[in-house]
């Protein structure tokens, strides 16, 4: 199925998932409604141990991954549920969101 992206910013960040930096995750919440998450990673998925082992002696906590829910595209402002509601399951990629 070809996805019609709301804008190039959303598409580029969707394709950045599991890599260092910002990414878009798409799924469903506990009630089955479409859910959109802006995720920020300090390191690529799978390399978290490299940072954790080096920062064990730090006196402040470091978040390696942060998830923030969103309803509107941060680049073009479109309502994400209206734009992607019919293709949420096609965009879902398990194991990328913090559980």
C-alpha positions in Angstrom: 0.0 0.0 0.0 1.4 3.4 -1.0 1.2 5.9 1.9 0.2 9.5 1.1 2.3 11.5 3.5 1.0 14.7 4.9 4.5 16.3 4.3 8.1 15.5 3.7 9.0 16.3 7.4 6.6 13.6 8.7 7.8 11.1 6.1 11.5 11.7 6.8 11.1 11.4 10.6 8.9 8.3 10.2 11.8 6.7 8.2 14.3 7.7 11.0 12.7 5.4 13.6 15.2 3.3 15.7 18.1 5.7 14.7 19.6 8.5 16.8 17.6 11.7 16.8 13.8 12.4 16.3 11.5 9.8 14.8 7.7 9.3 14.3 6.0 6.1 15.6 2.5 5.1 14.7 0.3 2.6 16.5 -2.9 2.2 18.6 -3.5 3.1 22.2 -5.0 0.7 24.8 -8.5 1.5 23.5 -7.6 0.8 19.8 -7.5 4.5 18.7 -4.8 5.7 16.4 -1.7 6.9 18.4 1.1 9.1 17.1 4.4 9.5 19.0 7.4 11.8 18.5 10.4 9.9 19.8 13.9 11.2 20.5 16.8 8.7 20.8 20.3 9.5 22.2 21.8 6.5 20.4 20.6 4.0 17.7 18.3 1.2 19.0 20.5 -1.6 20.2 23.4 0.6 21.2 21.9 1.7 24.5 24.4 -0.4 26.5 27.3 1.6 25.2 25.9 4.8 26.9 24.7 3.0 30.0 28.0 1.4 30.8 29.9 4.7 30.4 27.4 6.8 32.4 27.0 4.5 35.4 29.1 6.8 37.5 27.2 10.0 36.6 25.3 11.7 39.4 22.4 12.7 37.1 20.0 10.5 35.2 20.1 10.4 31.5 17.1 9.5 29.3 18.2 7.4 26.3 14.8 7.5 24.7 11.9 9.9 25.2 8.4 9.5 23.7 5.9 12.4 23.4 2.4 11.9 22.1 1.0 14.2 19.4 -2.2 14.9 17.6 -1.0 17.2 14.9 2.0 17.1 12.5 4.7 19.3 14.0 5.9 20.2 10.4 2.6 21.0 8.6 0.0 21.1 11.3 -2.4 18.4 9.8 -4.6 16.4 12.2 -2.8 13.0 12.2 -5.8 10.9 13.1 -7.8 12.3 10.2 -4.9 12.1 7.7 -3.6 8.6 8.7 -6.6 7.0 10.4 -7.2 4.5 7.6 -3.5 3.4 7.4 -2.5 3.3 11.0 -2.0 -0.5 11.0 0.1 -0.4 7.9 2.4 2.2 9.6 2.7 0.3 12.9 6.2 -1.0 13.7 6.3 -3.0 17.0 9.1 -2.7 19.5 10.1 0.9 18.7 8.0 2.7 21.4 9.0 2.7 25.0 6.8 0.3 27.0 
